[in-house]
Amino acid sequence: MPTLIFTPRHSEDSQALWKAAARQGWSVERLPGWRVPEHLRTLSEPVFYGEALFGPSISEQLGLVLSNPPEDWLVRLPLEYRLRDIRLSTLGAERASIAPAFIKPPNDKSFPAQVYIGAELPRGYDEDMPVLVSDVVRWRCEFRCFVLDRELRTYSLYSRDGELARDSGFASTSEEDAGLRDFIGRLLADSRVDLPRACVIDAGIIDGGDWACVEQNAAWGAGLYACDPDAVLEVLRHAGTRANG
């Protein structure tokens, strides 16, 4: 039976997953600190959920290799699914840019993902740090999708007009739900789109009314919003593999 392991940081998402794991008969452990106790290093099936900043060090101690999107995944995604120009660059190379662009680290939140001109980019980071640079688009709404074996397992609205949709309970319309399922279904069925076994895909509607992919995220560090925690657990179970097997 799997053992779900959390970092010391408490959150609504970890509490929801804890309850779901208990319903399914999993063991659950919350780490007391950032060092993994010896008795957790030899678990037969550890499943990790936590912040991206701490994932690499904790997973190494657990003997897990966590699944992460390739840095250029969004760049290589067929244009029909992203609907905007996106390129992989470096922080230093973008400092000379005078045109506004949406700039973000590929796989973490080391600095805020937002629209910058070159002179506004943050200091204090390696100039060779990779960044994704994309056209500026306006998202009407954005959805989080947990995917396993190229099947949509659970999803939730998380943003509307750039604002977190918490006040509405992350509610979406039946028309939006149908549009999302159609778009994600086409993307997942396309053999040109390479995906790990377990992942999160964010998608939404841009101005103009078309659906597009926002990004791919690692499932083990993704927020749930109103996603079904029982379904999320099954995705998390396959979001990491044993380092020795």
Beta strands, then each sheet from edge to edge (+ up, - down):
strand 1: 3-6
strand 2: 27-30
strand 3: 46-49
strand 4: 64-66
strand 5: 86-90
strand 6: 101-104
strand 7: 114-116
strand 8: 130-134
strand 9: 139-148
strand 10: 151-160
strand 11: 163-164
strand 12: 198-206
strand 13: 211-217
strand 14: 240-242
sheet 1: 2+ 1+ 3+
sheet 2: 4+ 14-
sheet 3: 5+ 8- 6+ 7-
sheet 4: 11+ 10- 9+ 12- 13+
end
